[in-house]
């Protein structure tokens, strides 16, 4: 994959993420803040973006989203825990809720 193709893929991912984030915030702000791992201030900023601003942000050559888990335990629970999928998701949510947003987003 060449640099131009990579930039287009990043732009597409950014646009999809920003559109999804804005829709989630408009539908249920509190749930979106939790699911996206963002602050109230960031949610308000995203919700207030014009379409032109959103497109400009999406055109960045850096991904606007990132993985929220640094701990191997969280990654393993999401990917390898097969006993009870609902229980695995609940455990993961509890673990992630107990961490500050800065830790999850870093």
N, CA, C and O of each residue as an XYZ file, in Angstrom:
424
protein
N       0.853     -1.167      0.000
C       0.000      0.000      0.000
C       0.902      1.234      0.000
O       1.753      1.393      0.876
N       0.709      2.089     -0.977
C       1.537      3.291     -1.049
C       0.992      4.388     -0.134
O      -0.082      4.251      0.453
N       1.739      5.455     -0.026
C       1.393      6.533      0.900
C       0.057      7.184      0.557
O      -0.731      7.490      1.451
N      -0.201      7.395     -0.725
C      -1.470      8.014     -1.126
C      -2.656      7.131     -0.756
O      -3.673      7.623     -0.265
N      -2.525      5.836     -0.990
C      -3.604      4.906     -0.651
C      -3.813      4.860      0.866
O      -4.948      4.836      1.343
N      -2.719      4.849      1.607
C      -2.807      4.853      3.067
C      -3.524      6.109      3.561
O      -4.374      6.032      4.449
N      -3.184      7.260      2.990
C      -3.838      8.510      3.388
C      -5.337      8.454      3.094
O      -6.135      8.928      3.902
N      -5.729      7.890      1.961
C      -7.157      7.757      1.634
C      -7.870      6.838      2.621
O      -8.999      7.114      3.027
N      -7.217      5.754      3.003
C      -7.807      4.828      3.976
C      -7.983      5.504      5.337
O      -9.011      5.336      5.994
N      -6.982      6.262      5.749
C      -7.069      6.988      7.019
C      -8.191      8.018      6.955
O      -8.959      8.157      7.907
N      -8.291      8.734      5.849
C      -9.351      9.733      5.679
C     -10.727      9.075      5.767
O     -11.626      9.602      6.423
N     -10.894      7.928      5.111
C     -12.172      7.210      5.169
C     -12.494      6.760      6.591
O     -13.626      6.896      7.054
N     -11.483      6.221      7.279
C     -11.693      5.774      8.659
C     -12.055      6.964      9.553
O     -12.956      6.866     10.386
N     -11.354      8.079      9.378
C     -11.638      9.281     10.168
C     -13.053      9.789      9.927
O     -13.765     10.135     10.870
N     -13.456      9.832      8.665
C     -14.793     10.331      8.344
C     -15.858      9.417      8.939
O     -16.833      9.893      9.520
N     -15.675      8.117      8.798
C     -16.631      7.167      9.375
C     -16.708      7.324     10.884
O     -17.796      7.330     11.459
N     -15.557      7.451     11.524
C     -15.512      7.602     12.978
C     -16.198      8.892     13.417
O     -17.004      8.880     14.348
N     -15.888      9.988     12.762
C     -16.470     11.274     13.152
C     -17.983     11.298     12.933
O     -18.720     11.831     13.762
N     -18.445     10.726     11.828
C     -19.889     10.669     11.579
C     -20.587      9.802     12.619
O     -21.648     10.162     13.130
N     -19.983      8.659     12.928
C     -20.551      7.777     13.942
C     -20.562      8.460     15.309
O     -21.563      8.418     16.023
N     -19.454      9.081     15.662
C     -19.365      9.765     16.956
C     -20.423     10.860     17.060
O     -21.102     10.972     18.080
N     -20.563     11.656     16.022
C     -21.551     12.744     16.055
C     -22.969     12.197     16.183
O     -23.786     12.737     16.928
N     -23.257     11.110     15.443
C     -24.589     10.506     15.518
C     -24.854      9.931     16.908
O     -25.942     10.098     17.459
N     -23.853      9.255     17.467
C     -24.003      8.696     18.810
C     -24.264      9.801     19.832
O     -25.111      9.650     20.712
N     -23.542     10.899     19.716
C     -23.694     12.019     20.647
C     -25.082     12.634     20.516
O     -25.702     12.989     21.518
N     -25.567     12.759     19.295
C     -26.900     13.325     19.081
C     -27.990     12.402     19.611
O     -29.003     12.870     20.131
N     -27.786     11.095     19.481
C     -28.798     10.130     19.916
C     -28.853      9.973     21.433
O     -29.935      9.969     22.020
N     -27.690      9.845     22.065
C     -27.625      9.636     23.516
C     -26.247     10.090     23.993
O     -25.281      9.327     23.969
N     -26.182     11.326     24.418
C     -24.904     11.947     24.755
C     -24.145     11.199     25.847
O     -22.946     10.958     25.709
N     -24.820     10.832     26.919
C     -24.139     10.164     28.033
C     -23.590      8.799     27.618
O     -22.464      8.445     27.970
N     -24.376      8.044     26.880
C     -23.905      6.736     26.404
C     -22.740      6.914     25.442
O     -21.788      6.133     25.469
N     -22.807      7.927     24.597
C     -21.729      8.181     23.639
C     -20.432      8.540     24.356
O     -19.357      8.078     23.975
N     -20.537      9.364     25.391
C     -19.351      9.736     26.165
C     -18.698      8.487     26.742
O     -17.476      8.342     26.703
N     -19.508      7.594     27.271
C     -18.985      6.353     27.836
C     -18.386      5.464     26.749
O     -17.253      5.002     26.881
N     -19.137      5.225     25.682
C     -18.686      4.298     24.639
C     -17.485      4.819     23.852
O     -16.614      4.044     23.457
N     -17.439      6.118     23.629
C     -16.329      6.698     22.881
C     -15.123      6.998     23.768
O     -14.013      7.185     23.268
N     -15.340      7.044     25.080
C     -14.239      7.345     25.996
C     -13.779      8.787     25.883
O     -12.584      9.077     25.947
N     -14.747      9.695     25.712
C     -14.411     11.104     25.566
C     -15.022     11.897     26.717
O     -15.873     11.396     27.452
N     -14.579     13.124     26.857
C     -15.106     13.991     27.911
C     -16.388     14.670     27.439
O     -16.722     14.659     26.254
N     -17.086     15.253     28.389
C     -18.293     16.037     28.091
C     -17.938     17.172     27.133
O     -18.661     17.441     26.173
N     -16.826     17.825     27.408
C     -16.380     18.943     26.574
C     -16.113     18.495     25.138
O     -16.501     19.177     24.190
N     -15.454     17.351     24.979
C     -15.166     16.840     23.639
C     -16.460     16.465     22.920
O     -16.597     16.707     21.721
N     -17.405     15.877     23.646
C     -18.692     15.517     23.046
C     -19.403     16.761     22.528
O     -19.959     16.747     21.429
N     -19.390     17.828     23.304
C     -20.029     19.074     22.879
C     -19.326     19.667     21.669
O     -19.971     20.207     20.770
N     -18.007     19.566     21.649
C     -17.236     20.069     20.518
C     -17.587     19.302     19.244
O     -17.832     19.906     18.199
N     -17.608     17.976     19.333
C     -17.929     17.145     18.167
C     -19.349     17.422     17.688
O     -19.589     17.550     16.487
N     -20.283     17.513     18.622
C     -21.687     17.759     18.260
C     -21.858     19.106     17.570
O     -22.757     19.269     16.744
N     -21.009     20.067     17.897
C     -21.131     21.402     17.331
C     -20.385     21.626     16.029
O     -20.448     22.717     15.461
N     -19.678     20.611     15.546
C     -18.921     20.774     14.305
C     -19.851     20.907     13.106
O     -20.856     20.204     13.000
N     -19.502     21.812     12.215
C     -20.229     21.894     10.950
C     -19.747     20.750     10.053
O     -18.730     20.115     10.335
N     -20.479     20.498      8.987
C     -20.065     19.446      8.053
C     -18.701     19.761      7.451
O     -17.879     18.863      7.271
N     -18.457     21.025      7.142
C     -17.167     21.424      6.581
C     -16.033     21.181      7.577
O     -14.962     20.708      7.198
N     -16.267     21.505      8.846
C     -15.251     21.274      9.875
C     -14.992     19.785     10.054
O     -13.848     19.357     10.210
N     -16.059     19.005     10.031
C     -15.928     17.563     10.186
C     -15.109     16.974      9.034
O     -14.236     16.136      9.258
N     -15.388     17.406      7.815
C     -14.633     16.932      6.652
C     -13.172     17.352      6.733
O     -12.282     16.584      6.365
N     -12.923     18.556      7.209
C     -11.546     19.035      7.343
C     -10.783     18.200      8.367
O      -9.626     17.842      8.145
N     -11.432     17.892      9.485
C     -10.795     17.037     10.493
C     -10.515     15.653      9.932
O      -9.444     15.090     10.158
N     -11.475     15.107      9.202
C     -11.331     13.759      8.653
C     -10.189     13.679      7.647
O      -9.614     12.608      7.453
N      -9.856     14.786      7.010
C      -8.807     14.800      5.992
C      -7.403     14.705      6.585
O      -6.423     14.649      5.842
N      -7.295     14.687      7.894
C      -5.995     14.579      8.553
C      -5.301     13.283      8.154
O      -5.960     12.284      7.868
N      -3.977     13.300      8.134
C      -3.238     12.076      7.818
C      -2.940     11.249      9.069
O      -2.186     10.277      9.018
N      -3.545     11.651     10.202
C      -3.424     10.885     11.446
C      -4.792     10.340     11.820
O      -5.804     11.021     11.650
N      -4.828      9.125     12.323
C      -6.093      8.559     12.768
C      -6.637      9.356     13.944
O      -5.897      9.701     14.866
N      -7.923      9.645     13.909
C      -8.561     10.397     14.985
C      -9.042      9.488     16.109
O      -9.334      9.965     17.205
N      -9.127      8.207     15.854
C      -9.519      7.256     16.893
C      -8.317      6.379     17.226
O      -7.355      6.290     16.463
N      -8.402      5.741     18.378
C      -7.319      4.837     18.777
C      -7.877      3.765     19.700
O      -8.985      3.890     20.222
N      -7.099      2.716     19.890
C      -7.501      1.667     20.811
C      -7.529      2.230     22.216
O      -6.650      3.000     22.605
N      -8.545      1.842     22.979
C      -8.702      2.379     24.332
C      -8.148      1.470     25.400
O      -8.218      1.809     26.582
N      -7.615      0.358     25.043
C      -7.132     -0.542     26.083
C      -5.646     -0.785     25.902
O      -5.174     -1.110     24.812
N      -4.934     -0.620     26.981
C      -3.504     -0.881     26.996
C      -3.199     -2.170     27.740
O      -2.147     -2.779     27.546
N      -4.111     -2.571     28.574
C      -3.860     -3.744     29.387
C      -4.164     -5.025     28.618
O      -5.187     -5.141     27.943
N      -3.265     -5.963     28.736
C      -3.424     -7.244     28.058
C      -4.692     -7.959     28.523
O      -5.346     -8.636     27.730
N      -5.037     -7.816     29.787
C      -6.232     -8.454     30.325
C      -7.474     -8.018     29.560
O      -8.294     -8.854     29.182
N      -7.618     -6.718     29.329
C      -8.780     -6.220     28.593
C      -8.804     -6.765     27.174
O      -9.853     -7.183     26.684
N      -7.670     -6.760     26.524
C      -7.591     -7.276     25.159
C      -7.954     -8.751     25.119
O      -8.702     -9.183     24.241
N      -7.433     -9.524     26.059
C      -7.748    -10.952     26.103
C      -9.223    -11.202     26.375
O      -9.818    -12.107     25.790
N      -9.813    -10.414     27.252
C     -11.234    -10.609     27.556
C     -12.100    -10.327     26.333
O     -13.105    -11.001     26.107
N     -11.710     -9.344     25.557
C     -12.485     -8.997     24.369
C     -12.312    -10.047     23.278
O     -13.276    -10.384     22.589
N     -11.104    -10.565     23.112
C     -10.830    -11.443     21.977
C     -10.885    -12.932     22.278
O     -11.247    -13.710     21.396
N     -10.542    -13.359     23.484
C     -10.368    -14.787     23.750
C     -11.360    -15.413     24.717
O     -11.408    -16.638     24.826
N     -12.131    -14.638     25.401
C     -13.022    -15.169     26.432
C     -14.261    -15.745     25.770
O     -15.099    -14.996     25.269
N     -14.389    -17.080     25.760
C     -15.462    -17.725     25.003
C     -16.561    -18.348     25.856
O     -17.579    -18.772     25.309
N     -16.396    -18.417     27.161
C     -17.382    -19.102     27.993
C     -18.758    -18.473     27.868
O     -19.741    -19.166     27.604
N     -18.829    -17.197     28.052
C     -20.106    -16.495     28.015
C     -19.846    -15.097     27.471
O     -19.308    -14.240     28.171
N     -20.225    -14.877     26.234
C     -19.924    -13.607     25.567
C     -20.493    -12.403     26.334
O     -19.812    -11.390     26.486
N     -21.718    -12.512     26.807
C     -22.323    -11.395     27.539
C     -21.559    -11.117     28.832
O     -21.356     -9.960     29.200
N     -21.139    -12.171     29.514
C     -20.385    -12.002     30.754
C     -19.034    -11.358     30.457
O     -18.579    -10.495     31.207
N     -18.397    -11.773     29.372
C     -17.121    -11.196     28.979
C     -17.261     -9.707     28.709
O     -16.430     -8.913     29.152
N     -18.304     -9.323     27.986
C     -18.525     -7.910     27.694
C     -18.806     -7.126     28.970
O     -18.343     -5.995     29.123
N     -19.554     -7.719     29.873
C     -19.852     -7.048     31.140
C     -18.579     -6.851     31.958
O     -18.359     -5.773     32.510
N     -17.742     -7.879     32.041
C     -16.482     -7.764     32.784
C     -15.589     -6.694     32.171
O     -14.996     -5.890     32.890
N     -15.494     -6.683     30.856
C     -14.665     -5.694     30.174
C     -15.175     -4.288     30.441
O     -14.387     -3.378     30.700
N     -16.476     -4.106     30.379
C     -17.073     -2.794     30.637
C     -16.776     -2.335     32.055
O     -16.443     -1.170     32.274
N     -16.895     -3.233     33.009
C     -16.614     -2.891     34.408
C     -15.156     -2.477     34.568
O     -14.867     -1.484     35.236
N     -14.241     -3.219     33.969
C     -12.823     -2.880     34.074
C     -12.520     -1.531     33.433
O     -11.763     -0.735     33.988
N     -13.108     -1.272     32.267
C     -12.849     -0.015     31.572
C     -13.485      1.164     32.299
O     -12.936      2.266     32.284
N     -14.628      0.949     32.933
C     -15.299      2.016     33.666
C     -14.478      2.450     34.867
O     -14.533      3.612     35.269
N     -13.728      1.540     35.434
C     -12.928      1.843     36.613
C     -11.668      2.622     36.323
O     -10.968      3.027     37.251
N     -11.357      2.845     35.044
C     -10.156      3.578     34.689
C     -10.520      4.985     34.243
O     -11.556      5.181     33.608
N      -9.682      5.969     34.564
C      -9.947      7.332     34.081
C      -9.897      7.371     32.562
O      -9.193      6.570     31.946
N     -10.633      8.290     31.950
C     -10.644      8.425     30.497
C      -9.251      8.652     29.943
O      -8.919      8.149     28.870
N      -8.433      9.406     30.666
C      -7.092      9.694     30.183
C      -6.275      8.420     30.045
O      -5.467      8.300     29.124
N      -6.473      7.471     30.947
C      -5.743      6.208     30.895
C      -6.218      5.394     29.710
O      -5.407      4.809     28.992
N      -7.521      5.349     29.497
C      -8.067      4.574     28.392
C      -7.718      5.185     27.052
O      -7.467      4.457     26.091
N      -7.697      6.493     26.965
C      -7.470      7.169     25.696
C      -5.988      7.347     25.391
O      -5.634      7.678     24.260
N      -5.130      7.139     26.353
C      -3.697      7.344     26.136
C      -3.092      6.248     25.308
O      -1.892      6.271     25.034
